[in-house]
Amino acid sequence: MARFDYFVVFAEMRTGSNFLEANINAFADLSCHGEAFNPHFVGYPDKDDVLGVTQAQREADPQSLIDAVKAAPGLAGFRFFNDHDPRVLDGCLTDPRCAKIILTRNPVDSFVSWKIASATGQWKLTNATHAKTQAVTFDGDEFEAHMADLQAFQVKLLNTLQRTGQTAFYVAYEDLQDVDVMNGLAMFLGAEGRIANLDRKLKKQNPAPMSSKVANFEQMEQTLARMDRFNLNRTPNFEPRRGPLVPTYVAAAKSSLLYLPLKSGPVPVIESWMAALDGVTPDDLQRNFGQKTLRDWMNDRSGHRSFTVLRHPVAWAHTAFCDKILATGPGSFAEIRGTLRKVHKLEIPDHTPDPATDPEYDMDAHRRAFLTFLKFLRSNLSAQTATRVDPSWSTQLSVLQSMVEFGPPDMILREDRLRSDLAGLAGQLGRAKMPVVPDVTDPLADRLAVIYDAEVESATRQAFARDYQMFGFDDYAA
């Protein structure tokens, strides 16, 4: 009897997973079917199905695709990344009849490679004469967020395998060029044949030194030097558990005050208030903390205060919808936008509409689209979709819980009583006067007031029941 029913290659973008898949497929009795559970396509961007299962069928019943993979001739499998459909992950990990292959690569190399591919549009290379390259800028905040996702995923893989008494076949990026390792993998999977040579149709895309690929190489070195590298190798890949979004924290320019932003909250208003408190501009606020540098800041400021600000769930969800999905400019989520339109039937135009002036997108259309988004959020926050739960629309409770892993804020303020709450905070810092807080702190409030009704409130309560329960929110006051 065969040892496994199917296999999963756990990897990430730019780790060599395409090359590994090509060599797995070189064995007659093995077949790998791409990114079968990518939330934005099924298998490959130019394919409509995997083993006869379409994206819509997979979205409605992810197990149907697992069953199709199990039923395929020989031993079949697929590649799975940390942002793929979470509904199938636990089932695969806890199933001893599922073979686990874990592919890893130096995270800086894979991150820079991803940035270059994003900039050039070249994701695969089969002819070296067609290679495209471009020096990219290293963003430390983006890299730390990227690392947090990878680390959390790797720890979940490791701990689940430990708890269920399983092992995986680990492959480093550098092992991909070793035909003996590929044959060893085939042996692990129970394949009959062996290969004499690797499939080398795919070419390495960026062989140049890192210093020539990163425009701000010296800044990258300084950023990496500040990170706690000793936590990176406790497991075969990454160990530190996913924690708070420390790089998003903002400290006052002079005062001993630290703001822990919630992404779809009144962030610009708070940052402007903090800047005015010290007579500076928002550009002068202190940012880009790592956990070490934030601890240093705290140690240097006895009596410091930290705070965050809650927003009503209706306004929270509406902000996420308008900024991340309805909009199409920088900071919006183009891929998720496309998936919501395609899979969840979100009726919004190709461009960013102005509901006040766009004749093709009036406020009735805005209300219908927002209700569709709220319906999606209810499923998304219940782990019933393939799309990631982004901090822009996750429950505020879950974000606060992640913050607590580093340290809880001293105060949790409320947007609807921000003037009095900030006055109390300023008083704790010894201030007799404080900057003016605007009457309206949500720039989308007028738009929301037009579409808000009992149906919007009910849909929001269904999606964000935990926030309503834990924080005692009343109905939104339009």
C-alpha positions in Angstrom: 0.0 0.0 0.0 1.3 3.5 -0.9 2.4 5.6 2.0 0.7 8.8 0.8 -2.6 9.7 -0.9 -1.3 13.1 -2.1 1.3 15.7 -1.3 1.6 19.5 -0.7 4.6 21.7 -1.4 4.6 24.4 1.2 6.5 27.3 -0.2 6.3 31.1 -0.9 6.7 33.3 -4.0 10.3 33.4 -5.3 11.5 30.4 -3.4 12.0 28.3 -6.5 8.7 26.5 -6.3 8.2 26.6 -10.1 11.5 24.9 -10.6 10.7 22.3 -7.9 7.4 21.6 -9.5 9.0 21.1 -12.9 11.3 18.5 -11.5 8.6 16.7 -9.5 6.7 16.5 -12.8 9.7 14.9 -14.4 8.9 11.7 -12.5 6.4 9.5 -14.4 4.2 8.7 -11.4 4.2 12.2 -9.8 2.2 15.3 -10.8 2.1 18.7 -9.2 -0.8 21.0 -10.2 0.4 24.5 -9.4 -1.1 26.8 -6.9 -4.4 24.9 -6.6 -5.7 27.1 -3.7 -4.5 30.5 -4.7 -7.4 32.8 -3.8 -7.1 34.7 -7.2 -6.9 31.8 -9.6 -7.0 28.0 -9.6 -3.7 26.2 -10.4 -2.2 28.7 -12.9 -3.2 32.3 -13.9 -4.1 31.1 -17.5 -6.1 28.0 -16.5 -9.8 27.6 -15.8 -9.6 24.5 -13.7 -7.4 21.9 -11.9 -8.4 18.3 -12.6 -11.8 19.5 -13.8 -12.5 21.6 -10.6 -13.1 25.3 -11.5 -12.3 28.3 -9.2 -16.0 28.7 -8.4 -16.4 25.1 -7.5 -13.3 25.2 -5.3 -14.6 28.3 -3.6 -17.9 26.7 -2.8 -16.4 23.3 -1.8 -12.6 23.3 -1.3 -12.7 19.6 -0.3 -13.8 18.7 -3.9 -10.4 19.8 -5.2 -8.6 17.8 -2.5 -10.6 14.8 -3.5 -9.8 15.3 -7.2 -6.1 15.5 -6.4 -6.3 12.3 -4.4 -8.1 10.6 -7.3 -5.6 11.7 -10.0 -3.3 9.0 -11.5 -0.1 8.2 -9.6 0.6 10.6 -6.7 -0.6 14.1 -7.2 -0.2 17.3 -5.2 0.0 21.1 -5.4 1.9 24.1 -4.1 0.5 26.0 -1.1 1.6 29.5 0.1 0.9 31.3 3.4 -1.9 33.4 1.8 -3.7 30.5 0.1 -7.1 29.2 1.1 -6.9 28.7 4.9 -9.9 26.3 4.9 -7.8 23.4 3.7 -4.6 24.0 5.6 -5.5 22.2 8.9 -6.9 19.2 7.1 -3.7 18.8 5.0 -1.4 19.3 7.9 -3.1 16.9 10.3 -3.6 14.2 7.6 -0.7 11.6 7.8 -1.7 10.4 4.3 -0.7 13.8 3.0 3.1 14.1 2.3 4.5 17.5 3.3 7.4 19.1 1.3 8.7 22.3 2.8 10.7 24.6 0.5 12.7 27.4 2.1 14.9 30.3 0.9 16.8 33.1 2.5 14.0 35.6 3.1 15.9 38.6 2.0 16.8 36.9 -1.3 13.2 35.9 -1.9 11.8 39.3 -0.9 14.2 41.2 -3.3 13.5 38.7 -6.0 9.7 39.3 -5.5 10.2 43.1 -5.7 12.2 42.8 -8.9 9.6 40.4 -10.5 6.8 42.8 -9.5 8.7 45.8 -11.0 9.7 44.0 -14.3 6.6 41.8 -14.7 8.8 38.8 -15.4 7.9 35.9 -13.1 9.4 33.1 -15.1 12.5 32.9 -17.4 13.2 30.2 -19.9 15.6 32.1 -22.2 18.4 34.0 -20.5 18.6 36.5 -23.4 15.1 37.8 -22.5 16.0 38.4 -18.8 14.8 41.7 -17.3 16.3 43.3 -14.3 15.8 46.5 -12.3 17.3 47.8 -9.1 14.6 48.0 -6.5 14.2 50.0 -3.2 14.2 48.0 0.0 11.4 49.0 2.3 12.1 47.9 5.9 8.5 48.1 7.1 7.3 46.1 4.2 10.0 43.5 4.8 9.2 43.2 8.5 5.5 42.6 7.7 6.5 40.1 5.0 8.7 38.3 7.6 6.0 38.2 10.2 3.7 36.4 7.7 6.4 33.9 6.7 7.4 33.2 10.3 3.8 32.6 11.5 3.3 30.2 8.7 6.5 28.3 9.3 5.8 28.0 13.0 2.2 26.7 12.3 3.7 24.0 10.0 6.3 23.0 12.5 4.1 22.9 15.6 1.3 21.0 13.8 3.7 18.4 12.6 5.1 18.1 16.1 1.8 17.7 17.7 0.6 15.0 15.2 3.9 13.0 15.2 4.7 13.7 11.5 7.8 14.8 9.6 8.2 16.7 6.4 10.8 16.6 3.6 12.7 19.9 3.8 14.2 21.4 0.7 16.4 24.5 0.7 16.5 26.8 -2.4 20.2 25.7 -2.8 19.1 22.0 -2.9 17.1 22.5 -6.0 20.2 22.1 -8.2 21.1 18.7 -6.7 19.6 15.8 -8.7 20.3 13.5 -5.8 18.1 15.6 -3.6 15.3 15.4 -6.2 15.7 11.6 -6.3 15.6 11.6 -2.5 12.3 13.5 -2.6 11.0 11.0 -5.1 12.0 8.2 -2.7 10.2 10.0 0.2 7.0 10.2 -1.9 7.3 6.6 -3.0 7.9 7.2 -6.7 9.2 4.3 -8.7 11.7 5.8 -11.1 14.7 8.2 -10.8 15.9 11.0 -13.0 19.5 11.4 -14.3 19.2 15.1 -15.0 17.2 18.1 -13.8 14.6 19.9 -15.9 16.5 23.2 -16.6 14.0 25.0 -18.8 13.4 27.5 -16.1 16.5 29.8 -15.6 17.6 31.8 -12.5 16.4 35.3 -13.1 18.6 37.5 -10.9 22.1 36.1 -10.4 23.7 39.4 -9.8 25.1 40.3 -6.3 22.5 41.8 -3.9 24.4 45.1 -3.8 23.6 45.6 -7.5 19.9 44.6 -7.2 19.0 47.0 -4.3 19.2 50.7 -4.9 19.5 51.5 -1.2 21.7 48.6 -0.3 23.4 50.4 2.6 20.1 51.3 4.1 19.0 47.7 3.8 22.1 46.5 5.7 21.3 49.0 8.5 17.7 47.9 8.7 18.6 44.2 8.8 21.3 44.9 11.4 18.6 46.3 13.7 16.5 43.1 13.5 16.8 40.3 16.0 18.4 37.8 13.7 18.9 35.2 16.4 15.2 34.2 16.4 15.2 33.3 12.7 16.5 29.8 12.8 14.9 28.1 15.8 13.0 25.9 13.3 14.2 24.6 9.9 13.1 28.0 8.6 11.6 30.7 10.8 10.5 30.6 14.5 9.2 33.9 16.0 5.4 33.7 16.3 3.3 36.4 14.6 3.2 39.4 16.9 2.0 43.0 16.9 2.5 45.3 14.0 5.3 47.2 15.7 6.6 48.9 12.5 3.2 50.7 12.3 3.5 52.2 15.8 4.0 56.0 15.9 5.7 58.0 18.7 5.5 61.7 19.3 8.3 63.9 18.2 9.0 65.2 21.8 6.4 63.9 24.2 6.6 60.5 25.7 3.5 59.3 23.8 3.1 56.2 21.6 0.2 55.6 19.3 -0.7 52.0 18.2 -2.8 52.5 15.1 -5.7 50.4 13.9 -5.5 50.5 10.1 -9.0 51.6 9.3 -9.3 53.9 12.3 -8.9 57.7 12.4 -5.1 57.5 11.9 -4.5 60.8 10.1 -6.5 62.8 12.8 -4.5 61.2 15.6 -1.2 61.8 13.9 -2.0 65.4 13.3 -3.1 65.8 16.9 0.2 64.3 18.2 2.2 66.5 15.9 0.4 69.7 17.0 0.9 68.6 20.7 4.6 69.2 20.2 4.3 72.0 17.6 5.7 70.0 14.7 4.3 68.4 11.5 3.2 64.7 11.1 6.4 64.1 9.1 8.4 64.8 12.4 6.7 61.9 14.2 8.9 58.9 15.0 8.1 55.8 13.0 9.7 52.6 11.6 10.2 50.9 15.0 11.4 47.3 15.4 10.8 45.6 18.7 14.3 46.3 19.9 14.2 50.0 18.9 10.8 50.4 20.5 12.0 48.9 23.8 14.9 51.3 23.6 12.5 54.2 23.2 10.5 53.0 26.2 13.5 52.6 28.3 14.6 56.1 27.5 11.2 57.6 28.4 10.1 57.0 31.9 6.5 57.8 32.4 5.6 57.2 28.7 2.0 56.5 27.7 0.6 54.4 24.9 -2.9 54.4 23.4 -5.0 53.2 20.5 -8.4 54.3 19.2 -11.4 52.2 18.4 -13.8 53.1 15.6 -17.4 52.0 15.3 -17.5 48.7 13.3 -19.8 50.3 10.7 -17.4 53.1 10.0 -14.4 50.7 10.3 -15.8 48.4 7.6 -16.9 51.3 5.4 -13.4 52.8 5.6 -11.8 49.5 4.6 -14.2 49.1 1.8 -13.7 52.6 0.4 -9.9 52.7 0.8 -8.9 49.2 0.0 -11.6 47.8 -2.4 -13.5 50.6 -4.0 -10.4 52.7 -4.6 -7.9 51.6 -7.3 -4.9 53.8 -6.4 -1.8 53.3 -4.2 -2.6 51.3 -1.1 -5.7 49.6 -2.5 -5.9 45.8 -3.0 -6.2 45.2 -6.7 -6.1 41.4 -6.6 -8.6 41.1 -3.8 -10.8 43.7 -5.6 -10.7 41.5 -8.7 -11.6 38.4 -6.7 -14.5 40.1 -4.9 -15.9 41.2 -8.3 -15.4 37.8 -9.9 -16.2 35.4 -7.1 -18.4 37.3 -4.7 -20.2 39.4 -7.3 -19.3 42.8 -5.9 -20.7 45.3 -8.4 -18.2 48.1 -8.6 -16.8 49.8 -11.7 -13.3 49.2 -13.1 -12.2 52.7 -12.0 -12.3 54.5 -8.7 -15.8 56.0 -8.6 -16.8 59.2 -6.9 -20.3 58.4 -5.6 -21.1 62.1 -5.4 -20.5 62.8 -9.1 -20.2 59.5 -11.0 -23.5 58.9 -12.9 -22.7 55.2 -13.2 -22.2 54.8 -9.4 -24.8 56.6 -7.3 -25.3 56.3 -3.6 -27.8 53.5 -4.1 -25.1 51.5 -5.9 -22.7 52.4 -3.1 -25.0 51.0 -0.5 -25.6 47.8 -2.4 -21.9 47.3 -2.9 -21.1 47.9 0.7 -23.7 45.4 1.8 -22.1 42.8 -0.6 -18.7 43.6 1.1 -20.2 43.2 4.5 -21.6 39.8 3.5 -18.1 38.8 2.2 -16.6 40.0 5.6 -19.0 37.8 7.5 -17.6 34.8 5.6 -14.1 36.0 5.5 -13.9 36.6 9.3 -15.4 33.1 9.8 -12.6 31.4 7.7 -15.1 30.6 4.9 -13.3 32.2 2.0 -9.9 31.8 0.3 -9.1 35.5 0.7 -6.8 36.5 3.6 -8.2 38.3 6.6 -6.4 41.7 6.3 -5.8 43.9 9.4 -7.7 46.7 7.5 -11.0 44.8 8.1 -10.3 42.2 10.7 -12.0 42.6 14.0 -10.4 45.3 16.1 -10.3 42.9 19.0 -8.0 40.5 17.1 -5.6 43.4 16.3 -5.6 44.5 19.9 -4.9 40.9 21.0 -1.8 40.8 18.7 -0.6 44.1 20.2 -0.8 42.6 23.7 1.9 40.1 22.7 4.4 43.0 22.8 2.6 45.0 25.5 -0.9 46.4 25.9 -1.7 50.1 25.3 -2.3 52.1 28.5 -5.5 53.5 27.1 -8.1 52.4 24.5 -9.8 55.5 23.3 -13.1 55.8 21.4 -13.5 57.8 18.2 -17.0 59.0 19.2 -15.6 60.6 22.4 -12.2 61.4 21.1 -12.0 65.0 22.4 -12.6 64.1 26.0 -10.4 60.9 25.8 -7.5 62.8 24.3 -7.9 65.5 26.9 -7.5 62.9 29.6 -4.4 61.5 27.9 -2.9 65.0 27.5 -3.5 65.5 31.2 -1.6 62.4 32.1 1.4 63.9 30.2 1.1 67.1 32.3 -0.5 69.3 29.6 -3.0 71.9 30.7 -4.0 72.6 27.1 -4.1 70.4 24.0 -4.6 70.9 20.2 -8.2 71.2 18.8 -9.7 67.9 17.8 -11.9 68.2 14.7 -15.7 67.7 15.0 -15.6 65.1 12.3 -12.8 62.6 12.4 -14.0 60.3 9.6 -13.6 61.8 6.1 -16.1 59.3 4.8 -18.8 60.2 7.3 -21.0 62.1 4.9 -21.0 59.3 2.4 -21.7 56.8 5.1 -24.6 58.8 6.5 -26.4 58.7 3.2 -26.4 54.9 2.9 -26.6 53.9 6.6 -29.8 52.2 7.7 -31.0 49.2 9.8 -29.9 46.7 7.1 -26.4 48.1 7.1 -26.3 47.9 10.9 -27.6 44.4 10.9 -25.1 43.2 8.3 -22.2 44.8 10.2 -23.3 43.2 13.5 -23.3 39.8 11.8 -19.7 40.3 10.5 -18.3 42.0 13.7 -20.2 40.3 16.4 -17.1 39.9 18.6 -16.3 43.7 18.5 -19.9 44.6 19.3 -19.9 42.2 22.2 -16.4 42.9 23.7 -16.5 46.7 23.3 -20.2 47.3 23.8 -20.8 49.3 20.6 -24.4 50.7 20.2 -25.9 51.2 16.8 -23.9 53.6 14.6 -24.9 57.2 15.0 -25.2 58.4 11.4 
